[in-house]
Amino acid sequence: MTNFLNSETRKNLARAFISECVDGARYQFLAQNAQQEGLVYVQNLMKQQAKNEMAHAKLFYDYILENSDSNCEVNISADYPYIEPALADSLKAEVEIELDEFKNLYPGFAEVAKE
């Protein structure tokens, strides 16, 4: 059995933490765009989604800390999308990003963790 501190799962959790933080930030930006366009309902949805993403990030963060030495560092490399600022285009891009995480990223992380 692999030690968590040296595991690919620990790196994947760090990647997931960063991904959720980035997603949360993008949803906050979308909420601002929706507010500027007077779309209060969309603004509120994006604010809630940002909170959800940060809650996911906190779960990953806490798990890493609980299972690592104090003040741990995890070195990772990852790519993150920057999307068109136009609200309609951004919302479509977010759907694709979320689907990619659901279909590709997290199932792959789960397989590594099972191994």
N, C-alpha and C positions, 0 to 999 in steps of 0.2 A: 504494500500500500504506500502510495506517495505521500510524503509530508506536505501538508497544506501550504506551508511557507514557500516551498519550492515547486508548487504545482501549477500546471496550466490553468486549472480552475481558479486559482487566486488571481492570475492575470486576467482571465475572462471576467471575473467579478469586477476587477478594476476597470476593464474596458466597458462593462455594462454600466458601472457607476458614472463614468465620464459621458457615455452615450446618453444616459438619462438626464444628466445635468445639461448637456448641450440641447437635448430635446426640450427641456423645461425652459431654457433661455429663448429658443426659437418660438415657443408658444407664447411667451411673454411679449416678444416682438410682434407676433401676430395679433395679440390682444390690443396692443397700441395702434396697429394699423387699422383694426376694426373700429376702434374708438374714433380715430381720425375720419373714418368714413361714416360715422354715425350708426354703426351696426352694433347696438348694445347687446343683443342676444349673442351674436358671434363673439363679441368681446368677452362676455361672461363665460362662454364655453371655453375659450382659449385660456382664460385665467384659471379655470378649473383644471383644464388639461395640464397646464404648467405646474399646478400644485400636485397633481397626480404623478407627473414625471419626477418631481423632486422627492415625493414620498418613496417612489421606487428606488431612486438614487440613495436615499437614506438607509433603506434596507440593505442594499449592497455594501454601503460604507460601514454600517454597524457590523455586518457579518465579517468583513475583512478585519476590522479592528478587534473584534472578539476572538478571532482565531489567528492572530498574528502577534508578533512582539510589539511593544509600544513604539509609537513614532515610526511605524514601518513605511517603507517606500516600495512602490511597485512600478517598475519601468516597463512601459508599453509603447507600442506604436500603433496608431489607428488613423483611419480617414473619416472625416465628418463632412456631411454635405452643407454647402451654403446655397441657399435657395433664393429665387427671384422674390424681391420684396413686394410685388403686386399681390394683394390679398388673395384674389381668386387663384392665381398661379401657385402661391405659397400653400394654400389649403390642399390643392391637388398634389403638390410635391410631398406634403406631410403624410397624406394617405399612402403614397408609395414608400416613404421612409418607414412608417409604422408596419406596413405589410412585409417589407424586407426584413425588419427585425423579427417579426412574428414567424415568418416562413424560413428564414435562413440563419440569422444570427443566434437567437436564443436556442433553437433546436440543436445547433452545432455545439453551443456551450454545454447544453444538457448532456449530450453524448460524451463529451470529454469528461464531465463530472462523474458520469456513471462508470466510465472506465477506471 
